[in-house]
Amino acid sequence: MRNGGRIALACVLAWLIPGGGHLYLGKKVKSLVFFVVITLTFFVGLAMDGRVYLASSDQPLSYLATFANLGLGPMDLVGRHASYDQIIFRFPDELDRTHHQEILDRTRARILVQSHEYGTTFILTAGLMNILLILDVFDTGIGRKS
Amino acid sequence: MLRSHFFTLILFSALVSTFFGTLTRETAKDAVRLGGVMMVSMVGISLIVAYLMYFFPLG
């Protein structure tokens, strides 16, 4: 495989599985540490009743938070299902009243839990760490980093 | 789960320090050293800031 394709595959693997890109590049110990740390951070966040963000045009910063969550790859879908009992990325339009109210109720139920903010921070951090891993795999692939 | 704020702080610091130690250092010894310094810094600075906030009015 050409080097460009190899780097792209490594980056996709890094996005799909935390540490997957490093494993593909032959860094077995690092990949194991990354997998354990990121997965643990994410699931501790969920256990603390944290939630993944939904993009909402009323709150522009929610787009950045949603992007950070998406950095987790397929694990983000687990977070969405755990948070809202469905796979959803945008906050439903107010015109769709039933759906809007359902998501609002689920969000409120989580917010009332004492550890909610901490849990959400854990989940956000897990996503940001995985994005850093993807960038690290890219740098290693092009030879900028050993 | 995890009702202790301090334990949450320790856990978060440990996870993030382990991540950055592993990401930015090549040898295990260097990674552990950087991770340790980061963790102590994060916990220490948080405690100092928390102590300083004690003097802020609540209302």
N, CA and C atoms of all chains as a GROMACS GRO file, in nm:
protein
  615
    1MET      N    1   0.085  -0.120   0.000
    1MET     CA    2   0.000   0.000   0.000
    1MET      C    3   0.088   0.125   0.000
    2ARG      N    4   0.049   0.226  -0.077
    2ARG     CA    5   0.127   0.350  -0.079
    2ARG      C    6   0.120   0.417   0.057
    3ASN      N    7   0.223   0.504   0.081
    3ASN     CA    8   0.232   0.563   0.215
    3ASN      C    9   0.108   0.645   0.251
    4GLY      N   10   0.053   0.719   0.152
    4GLY     CA   11  -0.067   0.800   0.178
    4GLY      C   12  -0.183   0.715   0.223
    5GLY      N   13  -0.202   0.603   0.156
    5GLY     CA   14  -0.312   0.512   0.192
    5GLY      C   15  -0.290   0.451   0.329
    6ARG      N   16  -0.163   0.421   0.360
    6ARG     CA   17  -0.129   0.361   0.490
    6ARG      C   18  -0.158   0.460   0.603
    7ILE      N   19  -0.123   0.587   0.579
    7ILE     CA   20  -0.148   0.690   0.682
    7ILE      C   21  -0.299   0.709   0.700
    8ALA      N   22  -0.371   0.714   0.588
    8ALA     CA   23  -0.517   0.733   0.596
    8ALA      C   24  -0.582   0.618   0.672
    9LEU      N   25  -0.537   0.495   0.643
    9LEU     CA   26  -0.593   0.379   0.712
    9LEU      C   27  -0.563   0.384   0.862
   10ALA      N   28  -0.439   0.426   0.894
   10ALA     CA   29  -0.400   0.436   1.036
   10ALA      C   30  -0.489   0.539   1.107
   11CYS      N   31  -0.516   0.653   1.040
   11CYS     CA   32  -0.600   0.757   1.101
   11CYS      C   33  -0.743   0.707   1.120
   12VAL      N   34  -0.795   0.637   1.020
   12VAL     CA   35  -0.932   0.584   1.033
   12VAL      C   36  -0.939   0.482   1.146
   13LEU      N   37  -0.838   0.395   1.155
   13LEU     CA   38  -0.835   0.297   1.264
   13LEU      C   39  -0.828   0.366   1.400
   14ALA      N   40  -0.750   0.476   1.405
   14ALA     CA   41  -0.738   0.551   1.530
   14ALA      C   42  -0.872   0.610   1.571
   15TRP      N   43  -0.950   0.649   1.472
   15TRP     CA   44  -1.083   0.705   1.502
   15TRP      C   45  -1.182   0.595   1.544
   16LEU      N   46  -1.171   0.480   1.476
   16LEU     CA   47  -1.265   0.371   1.504
   16LEU      C   48  -1.243   0.309   1.642
   17ILE      N   49  -1.116   0.285   1.675
   17ILE     CA   50  -1.082   0.220   1.802
   17ILE      C   51  -0.970   0.302   1.868
   18PRO      N   52  -0.990   0.351   1.990
   18PRO     CA   53  -0.881   0.424   2.056
   18PRO      C   54  -0.754   0.338   2.062
   19GLY      N   55  -0.645   0.390   2.010
   19GLY     CA   56  -0.520   0.314   2.008
   19GLY      C   57  -0.504   0.226   1.885
   20GLY      N   58  -0.608   0.216   1.803
   20GLY     CA   59  -0.603   0.130   1.684
   20GLY      C   60  -0.498   0.176   1.583
   21GLY      N   61  -0.484   0.307   1.568
   21GLY     CA   62  -0.385   0.360   1.474
   21GLY      C   63  -0.244   0.330   1.519
   22HIS      N   64  -0.219   0.342   1.647
   22HIS     CA   65  -0.085   0.313   1.700
   22HIS      C   66  -0.054   0.164   1.688
   23LEU      N   67  -0.155   0.081   1.707
   23LEU     CA   68  -0.135  -0.064   1.692
   23LEU      C   69  -0.096  -0.094   1.547
   24TYR      N   70  -0.164  -0.028   1.453
   24TYR     CA   71  -0.134  -0.048   1.310
   24TYR      C   72   0.008  -0.003   1.278
   25LEU      N   73   0.055   0.101   1.346
   25LEU     CA   74   0.191   0.151   1.322
   25LEU      C   75   0.296   0.072   1.401
   26GLY      N   76   0.252  -0.029   1.474
   26GLY     CA   77   0.347  -0.118   1.544
   26GLY      C   78   0.380  -0.078   1.686
   27LYS      N   79   0.308   0.021   1.741
   27LYS     CA   80   0.335   0.065   1.878
   27LYS      C   81   0.235  -0.004   1.971
   28LYS      N   82   0.265  -0.129   2.004
   28LYS     CA   83   0.168  -0.212   2.076
   28LYS      C   84   0.141  -0.164   2.218
   29VAL      N   85   0.248  -0.133   2.293
   29VAL     CA   86   0.229  -0.093   2.433
   29VAL      C   87   0.152   0.038   2.442
   30LYS      N   88   0.193   0.135   2.357
   30LYS     CA   89   0.122   0.265   2.357
   30LYS      C   90  -0.025   0.246   2.323
   31SER      N   91  -0.052   0.163   2.223
   31SER     CA   92  -0.191   0.144   2.180
   31SER      C   93  -0.274   0.084   2.293
   32LEU      N   94  -0.216  -0.008   2.368
   32LEU     CA   95  -0.289  -0.070   2.480
   32LEU      C   96  -0.320   0.034   2.587
   33VAL      N   97  -0.219   0.116   2.620
   33VAL     CA   98  -0.241   0.221   2.722
   33VAL      C   99  -0.350   0.318   2.676
   34PHE      N  100  -0.343   0.360   2.549
   34PHE     CA  101  -0.443   0.455   2.497
   34PHE      C  102  -0.583   0.394   2.500
   35PHE      N  103  -0.592   0.267   2.461
   35PHE     CA  104  -0.722   0.201   2.459
   35PHE      C  105  -0.782   0.196   2.600
   36VAL      N  106  -0.701   0.156   2.696
   36VAL     CA  107  -0.751   0.143   2.833
   36VAL      C  108  -0.790   0.281   2.889
   37VAL      N  109  -0.702   0.380   2.870
   37VAL     CA  110  -0.728   0.512   2.929
   37VAL      C  111  -0.852   0.577   2.868
   38ILE      N  112  -0.862   0.576   2.737
   38ILE     CA  113  -0.974   0.646   2.672
   38ILE      C  114  -1.106   0.573   2.698
   39THR      N  115  -1.104   0.440   2.687
   39THR     CA  116  -1.227   0.364   2.712
   39THR      C  117  -1.273   0.381   2.856
   40LEU      N  118  -1.177   0.375   2.948
   40LEU     CA  119  -1.211   0.391   3.090
   40LEU      C  120  -1.268   0.531   3.117
   41THR      N  121  -1.204   0.633   3.060
   41THR     CA  122  -1.251   0.771   3.079
   41THR      C  123  -1.395   0.785   3.028
   42PHE      N  124  -1.422   0.727   2.912
   42PHE     CA  125  -1.556   0.737   2.853
   42PHE      C  126  -1.660   0.666   2.939
   43PHE      N  127  -1.631   0.541   2.979
   43PHE     CA  128  -1.732   0.466   3.053
   43PHE      C  129  -1.749   0.516   3.198
   44VAL      N  130  -1.643   0.568   3.257
   44VAL     CA  131  -1.660   0.631   3.389
   44VAL      C  132  -1.751   0.752   3.374
   45GLY      N  133  -1.732   0.828   3.266
   45GLY     CA  134  -1.819   0.943   3.240
   45GLY      C  135  -1.965   0.903   3.227
   46LEU      N  136  -1.989   0.794   3.155
   46LEU     CA  137  -2.128   0.747   3.140
   46LEU      C  138  -2.183   0.700   3.274
   47ALA      N  139  -2.099   0.630   3.352
   47ALA     CA  140  -2.144   0.579   3.482
   47ALA      C  141  -2.177   0.693   3.578
   48MET      N  142  -2.115   0.810   3.554
   48MET     CA  143  -2.142   0.927   3.639
   48MET      C  144  -2.260   1.008   3.584
   49ASP      N  145  -2.337   0.947   3.496
   49ASP     CA  146  -2.454   1.013   3.436
   49ASP      C  147  -2.418   1.134   3.352
   50GLY      N  148  -2.299   1.130   3.294
   50GLY     CA  149  -2.264   1.233   3.197
   50GLY      C  150  -2.341   1.207   3.068
   51ARG      N  151  -2.337   1.303   2.976
   51ARG     CA  152  -2.409   1.283   2.849
   51ARG      C  153  -2.324   1.338   2.735
   52VAL      N  154  -2.352   1.291   2.616
   52VAL     CA  155  -2.289   1.348   2.498
   52VAL      C  156  -2.373   1.469   2.455
   53TYR      N  157  -2.310   1.559   2.383
   53TYR     CA  158  -2.379   1.682   2.346
   53TYR      C  159  -2.460   1.664   2.217
   54LEU      N  160  -2.561   1.749   2.203
   54LEU     CA  161  -2.637   1.757   2.079
   54LEU      C  162  -2.615   1.896   2.019
   55ALA      N  163  -2.592   1.900   1.889
   55ALA     CA  164  -2.574   2.029   1.822
   55ALA      C  165  -2.705   2.105   1.823
   56SER      N  166  -2.698   2.233   1.860
   56SER     CA  167  -2.818   2.315   1.862
   56SER      C  168  -2.784   2.455   1.811
   57SER      N  169  -2.865   2.504   1.719
   57SER     CA  170  -2.835   2.636   1.662
   57SER      C  171  -2.851   2.747   1.766
   58ASP      N  172  -2.924   2.720   1.876
   58ASP     CA  173  -2.940   2.819   1.984
   58ASP      C  174  -2.810   2.834   2.063
   59GLN      N  175  -2.728   2.728   2.062
   59GLN     CA  176  -2.604   2.728   2.140
   59GLN      C  177  -2.486   2.693   2.048
   60PRO      N  178  -2.423   2.795   1.988
   60PRO     CA  179  -2.316   2.769   1.889
   60PRO      C  180  -2.202   2.681   1.944
   61LEU      N  181  -2.171   2.695   2.074
   61LEU     CA  182  -2.061   2.616   2.129
   61LEU      C  183  -2.094   2.466   2.134
   62SER      N  184  -2.223   2.435   2.125
   62SER     CA  185  -2.262   2.293   2.128
   62SER      C  186  -2.208   2.220   2.004
   63TYR      N  187  -2.181   2.295   1.896
   63TYR     CA  188  -2.124   2.231   1.776
   63TYR      C  189  -1.983   2.181   1.806
   64LEU      N  190  -1.906   2.264   1.878
   64LEU     CA  191  -1.769   2.223   1.914
   64LEU      C  192  -1.772   2.102   2.006
   65ALA      N  193  -1.863   2.105   2.104
   65ALA     CA  194  -1.873   1.993   2.199
   65ALA      C  195  -1.916   1.866   2.127
   66THR      N  196  -2.009   1.880   2.031
   66THR     CA  197  -2.054   1.762   1.955
   66THR      C  198  -1.939   1.707   1.872
   67PHE      N  199  -1.859   1.798   1.814
   67PHE     CA  200  -1.741   1.755   1.737
   67PHE      C  201  -1.644   1.677   1.826
   68ALA      N  202  -1.623   1.728   1.948
   68ALA     CA  203  -1.533   1.659   2.043
   68ALA      C  204  -1.587   1.520   2.074
   69ASN      N  205  -1.718   1.510   2.092
   69ASN     CA  206  -1.780   1.378   2.119
   69ASN      C  207  -1.761   1.284   2.000
   70LEU      N  208  -1.776   1.340   1.879
   70LEU     CA  209  -1.765   1.255   1.759
   70LEU      C  210  -1.624   1.200   1.741
   71GLY      N  211  -1.527   1.261   1.807
   71GLY     CA  212  -1.390   1.211   1.802
   71GLY      C  213  -1.376   1.070   1.854
   72LEU      N  214  -1.476   1.024   1.928
   72LEU     CA  215  -1.470   0.889   1.986
   72LEU      C  216  -1.507   0.780   1.887
   73GLY      N  217  -1.552   0.818   1.769
   73GLY     CA  218  -1.589   0.716   1.670
   73GLY      C  219  -1.715   0.640   1.712
   74PRO      N  220  -1.717   0.509   1.691
   74PRO     CA  221  -1.837   0.430   1.723
   74PRO      C  222  -1.877   0.436   1.870
   75MET      N  223  -1.780   0.461   1.958
   75MET     CA  224  -1.813   0.469   2.100
   75MET      C  225  -1.910   0.584   2.128
   76ASP      N  226  -1.901   0.687   2.042
   76ASP     CA  227  -1.992   0.801   2.057
   76ASP      C  228  -2.138   0.756   2.041
   77LEU      N  229  -2.160   0.658   1.953
   77LEU     CA  230  -2.298   0.608   1.933
   77LEU      C  231  -2.349   0.542   2.060
   78VAL      N  232  -2.260   0.472   2.130
   78VAL     CA  233  -2.297   0.411   2.259
   78VAL      C  234  -2.338   0.520   2.356
   79GLY      N  235  -2.261   0.629   2.356
   79GLY     CA  236  -2.291   0.742   2.445
   79GLY      C  237  -2.425   0.805   2.412
   80ARG      N  238  -2.455   0.817   2.283
   80ARG     CA  239  -2.583   0.878   2.243
   80ARG      C  240  -2.699   0.789   2.283
   81HIS      N  241  -2.680   0.659   2.266
   81HIS     CA  242  -2.788   0.567   2.305
   81HIS      C  243  -2.808   0.569   2.456
   82ALA      N  244  -2.698   0.574   2.531
   82ALA     CA  245  -2.709   0.576   2.677
   82ALA      C  246  -2.769   0.708   2.726
   83SER      N  247  -2.737   0.817   2.657
   83SER     CA  248  -2.784   0.948   2.702
   83SER      C  249  -2.929   0.974   2.664
   84TYR      N  250  -2.968   0.935   2.544
   84TYR     CA  251  -3.100   0.974   2.493
   84TYR      C  252  -3.187   0.856   2.449
   85ASP      N  253  -3.133   0.735   2.465
   85ASP     CA  254  -3.206   0.613   2.425
   85ASP      C  255  -3.230   0.608   2.274
   86GLN      N  256  -3.154   0.681   2.199
   86GLN     CA  257  -3.162   0.680   2.053
   86GLN      C  258  -3.036   0.745   1.997
   87ILE      N  259  -3.008   0.718   1.870
   87ILE     CA  260  -2.891   0.779   1.805
   87ILE      C  261  -2.936   0.911   1.745
   88ILE      N  262  -2.890   1.019   1.805
   88ILE     CA  263  -2.935   1.152   1.763
   88ILE      C  264  -2.818   1.248   1.775
   89PHE      N  265  -2.804   1.339   1.679
   89PHE     CA  266  -2.689   1.430   1.678
   89PHE      C  267  -2.729   1.577   1.695
   90ARG      N  268  -2.851   1.609   1.652
   90ARG     CA  269  -2.898   1.748   1.663
   90ARG      C  270  -3.014   1.754   1.761
   91PHE      N  271  -3.024   1.866   1.829
   91PHE     CA  272  -3.139   1.885   1.918
   91PHE      C  273  -3.263   1.901   1.830
   92PRO      N  274  -3.370   1.824   1.858
   92PRO     CA  275  -3.487   1.830   1.770
   92PRO      C  276  -3.548   1.971   1.764
   93ASP      N  277  -3.600   2.004   1.649
   93ASP     CA  278  -3.666   2.132   1.629
   93ASP      C  279  -3.787   2.145   1.722
   94GLU      N  280  -3.811   2.267   1.767
   94GLU     CA  281  -3.926   2.288   1.857
   94GLU      C  282  -4.059   2.257   1.790
   95LEU      N  283  -4.061   2.258   1.657
   95LEU     CA  284  -4.185   2.225   1.585
   95LEU      C  285  -4.222   2.078   1.606
   96ASP      N  286  -4.118   1.996   1.623
   96ASP     CA  287  -4.141   1.854   1.651
   96ASP      C  288  -4.157   1.838   1.803
   97ARG      N  289  -4.273   1.881   1.852
   97ARG     CA  290  -4.292   1.898   1.997
   97ARG      C  291  -4.267   1.773   2.081
   98THR      N  292  -4.323   1.662   2.037
   98THR     CA  293  -4.312   1.539   2.116
   98THR      C  294  -4.166   1.497   2.130
   99HIS      N  295  -4.096   1.494   2.018
   99HIS     CA  296  -3.956   1.455   2.019
   99HIS      C  297  -3.872   1.554   2.099
  100HIS      N  298  -3.899   1.682   2.078
  100HIS     CA  299  -3.828   1.790   2.149
  100HIS      C  300  -3.844   1.773   2.300
  101GLN      N  301  -3.967   1.750   2.343
  101GLN     CA  302  -3.994   1.736   2.487
  101GLN      C  303  -3.929   1.610   2.544
  102GLU      N  304  -3.930   1.504   2.465
  102GLU     CA  305  -3.869   1.377   2.508
  102GLU      C  306  -3.719   1.395   2.535
  103ILE      N  307  -3.651   1.460   2.442
  103ILE     CA  308  -3.506   1.480   2.458
  103ILE      C  309  -3.480   1.576   2.575
  104LEU      N  310  -3.564   1.679   2.585
  104LEU     CA  311  -3.550   1.776   2.694
  104LEU      C  312  -3.566   1.706   2.830
  105ASP      N  313  -3.663   1.618   2.841
  105ASP     CA  314  -3.685   1.544   2.967
  105ASP      C  315  -3.567   1.455   3.000
  106ARG      N  316  -3.514   1.388   2.900
  106ARG     CA  317  -3.399   1.299   2.924
  106ARG      C  318  -3.277   1.379   2.969
  107THR      N  319  -3.258   1.495   2.905
  107THR     CA  320  -3.145   1.582   2.941
  107THR      C  321  -3.160   1.632   3.084
  108ARG      N  322  -3.282   1.676   3.118
  108ARG     CA  323  -3.307   1.728   3.253
  108ARG      C  324  -3.286   1.621   3.359
  109ALA      N  325  -3.330   1.499   3.328
  109ALA     CA  326  -3.314   1.389   3.424
  109ALA      C  327  -3.166   1.366   3.456
  110ARG      N  328  -3.080   1.380   3.355
  110ARG     CA  329  -2.937   1.358   3.378
  110ARG      C  330  -2.875   1.477   3.451
  111ILE      N  331  -2.919   1.597   3.413
  111ILE     CA  332  -2.860   1.718   3.473
  111ILE      C  333  -2.883   1.721   3.624
  112LEU      N  334  -2.993   1.662   3.669
  112LEU     CA  335  -3.026   1.665   3.812
  112LEU      C  336  -2.933   1.577   3.896
  113VAL      N  337  -2.861   1.486   3.831
  113VAL     CA  338  -2.770   1.399   3.906
  113VAL      C  339  -2.646   1.478   3.946
  114GLN      N  340  -2.602   1.459   4.069
  114GLN     CA  341  -2.492   1.537   4.125
  114GLN      C  342  -2.364   1.530   4.041
  115SER      N  343  -2.334   1.412   3.989
  115SER     CA  344  -2.207   1.393   3.918
  115SER      C  345  -2.219   1.418   3.767
  116HIS      N  346  -2.331   1.474   3.723
  116HIS     CA  347  -2.355   1.491   3.579
  116HIS      C  348  -2.245   1.573   3.508
  117GLU      N  349  -2.212   1.688   3.565
  117GLU     CA  350  -2.113   1.776   3.500
  117GLU      C  351  -1.977   1.708   3.490
  118TYR      N  352  -1.938   1.639   3.598
  118TYR     CA  353  -1.812   1.566   3.596
  118TYR      C  354  -1.814   1.458   3.488
  119GLY      N  355  -1.924   1.384   3.484
  119GLY     CA  356  -1.936   1.276   3.385
  119GLY      C  357  -1.927   1.329   3.243
  120THR      N  358  -1.996   1.441   3.217
  120THR     CA  359  -1.993   1.500   3.083
  120THR      C  360  -1.851   1.546   3.048
  121THR      N  361  -1.778   1.597   3.148
  121THR     CA  362  -1.639   1.638   3.125
  121THR      C  363  -1.552   1.517   3.092
  122PHE      N  364  -1.573   1.408   3.163
  122PHE     CA  365  -1.498   1.285   3.133
  122PHE      C  366  -1.522   1.242   2.988
  123ILE      N  367  -1.649   1.245   2.946
  123ILE     CA  368  -1.683   1.200   2.810
  123ILE      C  369  -1.622   1.293   2.705
  124LEU      N  370  -1.632   1.425   2.729
  124LEU     CA  371  -1.572   1.522   2.637
  124LEU      C  372  -1.421   1.501   2.629
  125THR      N  373  -1.358   1.481   2.744
  125THR     CA  374  -1.212   1.463   2.748
  125THR      C  375  -1.172   1.338   2.671
  126ALA      N  376  -1.250   1.230   2.684
  126ALA     CA  377  -1.219   1.107   2.611
  126ALA      C  378  -1.219   1.134   2.460
  127GLY      N  379  -1.319   1.210   2.413
  127GLY     CA  380  -1.327   1.243   2.271
  127GLY      C  381  -1.209   1.328   2.226
  128LEU      N  382  -1.173   1.428   2.306
  128LEU     CA  383  -1.060   1.516   2.270
  128LEU      C  384  -0.928   1.439   2.270
  129MET      N  385  -0.913   1.346   2.366
  129MET     CA  386  -0.790   1.267   2.369
  129MET      C  387  -0.780   1.180   2.243
  130ASN      N  388  -0.894   1.126   2.198
  130ASN     CA  389  -0.889   1.042   2.078
  130ASN      C  390  -0.858   1.126   1.954
  131ILE      N  391  -0.906   1.251   1.950
  131ILE     CA  392  -0.871   1.339   1.838
  131ILE      C  393  -0.720   1.366   1.838
  132LEU      N  394  -0.663   1.387   1.957
  132LEU     CA  395  -0.518   1.406   1.966
  132LEU      C  396  -0.443   1.282   1.916
  133LEU      N  397  -0.498   1.164   1.947
  133LEU     CA  398  -0.436   1.040   1.900
  133LEU      C  399  -0.435   1.031   1.747
  134ILE      N  400  -0.546   1.073   1.686
  134ILE     CA  401  -0.555   1.070   1.539
  134ILE      C  402  -0.446   1.162   1.481
  135LEU      N  403  -0.431   1.282   1.540
  135LEU     CA  404  -0.328   1.375   1.493
  135LEU      C  405  -0.188   1.318   1.515
  136ASP      N  406  -0.169   1.248   1.627
  136ASP     CA  407  -0.039   1.187   1.656
  136ASP      C  408  -0.007   1.077   1.555
  137VAL      N  409  -0.108   0.998   1.521
  137VAL     CA  410  -0.088   0.892   1.421
  137VAL      C  411  -0.051   0.954   1.286
  138PHE      N  412  -0.118   1.065   1.252
  138PHE     CA  413  -0.087   1.133   1.125
  138PHE      C  414   0.057   1.184   1.125
  139ASP      N  415   0.097   1.250   1.235
  139ASP     CA  416   0.234   1.301   1.246
  139ASP      C  417   0.337   1.189   1.237
  140THR      N  418   0.307   1.078   1.305
  140THR     CA  419   0.399   0.963   1.301
  140THR      C  420   0.406   0.906   1.160
  141GLY      N  421   0.289   0.900   1.095
  141GLY     CA  422   0.283   0.843   0.960
  141GLY      C  423   0.362   0.922   0.858
  142ILE      N  424   0.357   1.055   0.867
  142ILE     CA  425   0.431   1.137   0.767
  142ILE      C  426   0.576   1.158   0.808
  143GLY      N  427   0.614   1.106   0.925
  143GLY     CA  428   0.754   1.113   0.967
  143GLY      C  429   0.790   1.236   1.045
  144ARG      N  430   0.690   1.316   1.083
  144ARG     CA  431   0.717   1.435   1.162
  144ARG      C  432   0.754   1.397   1.305
  145LYS      N  433   0.709   1.280   1.344
  145LYS     CA  434   0.735   1.232   1.480
  145LYS      C  435   0.781   1.088   1.471
  146SER      N  436   0.872   1.048   1.561
  146SER     CA  437   0.924   0.911   1.552
  146SER      C  438   0.829   0.812   1.619
  147MET      N  439  -2.273   0.711   4.173
  147MET     CA  440  -2.132   0.668   4.162
  147MET      C  441  -2.040   0.788   4.177
  148LEU      N  442  -1.928   0.766   4.241
  148LEU     CA  443  -1.825   0.868   4.260
  148LEU      C  444  -1.882   0.996   4.321
  149ARG      N  445  -1.927   0.987   4.443
  149ARG     CA  446  -1.983   1.106   4.508
  149ARG      C  447  -1.873   1.195   4.566
  150SER      N  448  -1.752   1.141   4.576
  150SER     CA  449  -1.642   1.220   4.631
  150SER      C  450  -1.579   1.307   4.523
  151HIS      N  451  -1.581   1.437   4.543
  151HIS     CA  452  -1.521   1.530   4.447
  151HIS      C  453  -1.370   1.507   4.440
  152PHE      N  454  -1.310   1.481   4.555
  152PHE     CA  455  -1.165   1.464   4.558
  152PHE      C  456  -1.123   1.338   4.482
  153PHE      N  457  -1.198   1.229   4.502
  153PHE     CA  458  -1.163   1.106   4.430
  153PHE      C  459  -1.182   1.124   4.280
  154THR      N  460  -1.286   1.199   4.243
  154THR     CA  461  -1.308   1.228   4.100
  154THR      C  462  -1.189   1.306   4.043
  155LEU      N  463  -1.142   1.403   4.121
  155LEU     CA  464  -1.025   1.481   4.079
  155LEU      C  465  -0.903   1.392   4.061
  156ILE      N  466  -0.880   1.302   4.156
  156ILE     CA  467  -0.765   1.211   4.149
  156ILE      C  468  -0.776   1.121   4.026
  157LEU      N  469  -0.895   1.066   4.003
  157LEU     CA  470  -0.916   0.975   3.890
  157LEU      C  471  -0.896   1.047   3.757
  158PHE      N  472  -0.954   1.166   3.745
  158PHE     CA  473  -0.941   1.243   3.621
  158PHE      C  474  -0.794   1.278   3.595
  159SER      N  475  -0.726   1.324   3.700
  159SER     CA  476  -0.585   1.362   3.686
  159SER      C  477  -0.501   1.241   3.645
  160ALA      N  478  -0.529   1.126   3.706
  160ALA     CA  479  -0.452   1.005   3.675
  160ALA      C  480  -0.470   0.964   3.529
  161LEU      N  481  -0.595   0.968   3.482
  161LEU     CA  482  -0.622   0.926   3.344
  161LEU      C  483  -0.557   1.022   3.243
  162VAL      N  484  -0.575   1.151   3.265
  162VAL     CA  485  -0.521   1.250   3.171
  162VAL      C  486  -0.367   1.249   3.174
  163SER      N  487  -0.310   1.236   3.294
  163SER     CA  488  -0.163   1.233   3.306
  163SER      C  489  -0.105   1.110   3.238
  164THR      N  490  -0.171   0.997   3.256
  164THR     CA  491  -0.124   0.874   3.190
  164THR      C  492  -0.128   0.891   3.039
  165PHE      N  493  -0.236   0.953   2.991
  165PHE     CA  494  -0.250   0.974   2.846
  165PHE      C  495  -0.137   1.061   2.792
  166PHE      N  496  -0.115   1.177   2.855
  166PHE     CA  497  -0.015   1.270   2.801
  166PHE      C  498   0.127   1.219   2.822
  167GLY      N  499   0.149   1.148   2.932
  167GLY     CA  500   0.282   1.088   2.954
  167GLY      C  501   0.314   0.989   2.844
  168THR      N  502   0.217   0.905   2.810
  168THR     CA  503   0.237   0.804   2.706
  168THR      C  504   0.247   0.867   2.567
  169LEU      N  505   0.167   0.972   2.545
  169LEU     CA  506   0.164   1.035   2.413
  169LEU      C  507   0.294   1.109   2.380
  170THR      N  508   0.348   1.178   2.480
  170THR     CA  509   0.459   1.269   2.449
  170THR      C  510   0.597   1.214   2.481
  171ARG      N  511   0.606   1.098   2.544
  171ARG     CA  512   0.738   1.042   2.578
  171ARG      C  513   0.754   0.904   2.517
  172GLU      N  514   0.876   0.871   2.482
  172GLU     CA  515   0.901   0.744   2.414
  172GLU      C  516   0.934   0.630   2.510
  173THR      N  517   1.007   0.660   2.618
  173THR     CA  518   1.042   0.551   2.710
  173THR      C  519   0.944   0.549   2.828
  174ALA      N  520   0.928   0.430   2.886
  174ALA     CA  521   0.834   0.414   2.999
  174ALA      C  522   0.877   0.501   3.117
  175LYS      N  523   1.009   0.508   3.139
  175LYS     CA  524   1.059   0.586   3.252
  175LYS      C  525   1.022   0.735   3.238
  176ASP      N  526   1.044   0.789   3.118
  176ASP     CA  527   1.010   0.930   3.093
  176ASP      C  528   0.860   0.954   3.102
  177ALA      N  529   0.783   0.856   3.052
  177ALA     CA  530   0.637   0.870   3.055
  177ALA      C  531   0.586   0.873   3.199
  178VAL      N  532   0.640   0.785   3.282
  178VAL     CA  533   0.597   0.780   3.423
  178VAL      C  534   0.637   0.910   3.495
  179ARG      N  535   0.757   0.959   3.464
  179ARG     CA  536   0.804   1.082   3.528
  179ARG      C  537   0.714   1.200   3.490
  180LEU      N  538   0.688   1.216   3.361
  180LEU     CA  539   0.602   1.328   3.317
  180LEU      C  540   0.460   1.312   3.372
  181GLY      N  541   0.408   1.188   3.366
  181GLY     CA  542   0.273   1.163   3.417
  181GLY      C  543   0.263   1.197   3.565
  182GLY      N  544   0.365   1.160   3.641
  182GLY     CA  545   0.366   1.191   3.785
  182GLY      C  546   0.366   1.340   3.812
  183VAL      N  547   0.454   1.411   3.739
  183VAL     CA  548   0.463   1.557   3.758
  183VAL      C  549   0.329   1.622   3.720
  184MET      N  550   0.270   1.576   3.609
  184MET     CA  551   0.142   1.634   3.565
  184MET      C  552   0.033   1.609   3.668
  185MET      N  553   0.030   1.486   3.720
  185MET     CA  554  -0.078   1.453   3.813
  185MET      C  555  -0.065   1.534   3.942
  186VAL      N  556   0.057   1.540   3.995
  186VAL     CA  557   0.078   1.617   4.118
  186VAL      C  558   0.044   1.765   4.094
  187SER      N  559   0.081   1.816   3.976
  187SER     CA  560   0.052   1.957   3.943
  187SER      C  561  -0.098   1.981   3.936
  188MET      N  562  -0.168   1.892   3.866
  188MET     CA  563  -0.314   1.911   3.850
  188MET      C  564  -0.385   1.907   3.984
  189VAL      N  565  -0.350   1.807   4.066
  189VAL     CA  566  -0.416   1.796   4.197
  189VAL      C  567  -0.377   1.913   4.286
  190GLY      N  568  -0.247   1.945   4.288
  190GLY     CA  569  -0.198   2.054   4.374
  190GLY      C  570  -0.260   2.188   4.337
  191ILE      N  571  -0.259   2.221   4.208
  191ILE     CA  572  -0.314   2.350   4.164
  191ILE      C  573  -0.464   2.356   4.193
  192SER      N  574  -0.533   2.244   4.173
  192SER     CA  575  -0.678   2.242   4.202
  192SER      C  576  -0.704   2.268   4.350
  193LEU      N  577  -0.623   2.207   4.437
  193LEU     CA  578  -0.643   2.227   4.581
  193LEU      C  579  -0.613   2.372   4.620
  194ILE      N  580  -0.508   2.430   4.560
  194ILE     CA  581  -0.474   2.570   4.591
  194ILE      C  582  -0.588   2.663   4.546
  195VAL      N  583  -0.636   2.641   4.423
  195VAL     CA  584  -0.746   2.724   4.372
  195VAL      C  585  -0.871   2.706   4.458
  196ALA      N  586  -0.898   2.580   4.497
  196ALA     CA  587  -1.015   2.552   4.581
  196ALA      C  588  -1.002   2.624   4.715
  197TYR      N  589  -0.881   2.624   4.772
  197TYR     CA  590  -0.859   2.691   4.899
  197TYR      C  591  -0.878   2.842   4.886
  198LEU      N  592  -0.826   2.898   4.776
  198LEU     CA  593  -0.841   3.043   4.753
  198LEU      C  594  -0.989   3.081   4.736
  199MET      N  595  -1.066   2.991   4.674
  199MET     CA  596  -1.209   3.018   4.652
  199MET      C  597  -1.286   3.020   4.784
  200TYR      N  598  -1.228   2.963   4.888
  200TYR     CA  599  -1.292   2.962   5.019
  200TYR      C  600  -1.321   3.105   5.066
  201PHE      N  601  -1.238   3.201   5.024
  201PHE     CA  602  -1.252   3.340   5.070
  201PHE      C  603  -1.353   3.418   4.986
  202PHE      N  604  -1.400   3.359   4.876
  202PHE     CA  605  -1.499   3.428   4.793
  202PHE      C  606  -1.636   3.421   4.861
  203PRO      N  607  -1.714   3.527   4.849
  203PRO     CA  608  -1.849   3.521   4.908
  203PRO      C  609  -1.937   3.420   4.833
  204LEU      N  610  -2.028   3.355   4.906
  204LEU     CA  611  -2.113   3.253   4.844
  204LEU      C  612  -2.227   3.314   4.762
  205GLY      N  613  -2.281   3.423   4.808
  205GLY     CA  614  -2.402   3.477   4.746
  205GLY      C  615  -2.383   3.559   4.623
   0.00000   0.00000   0.00000
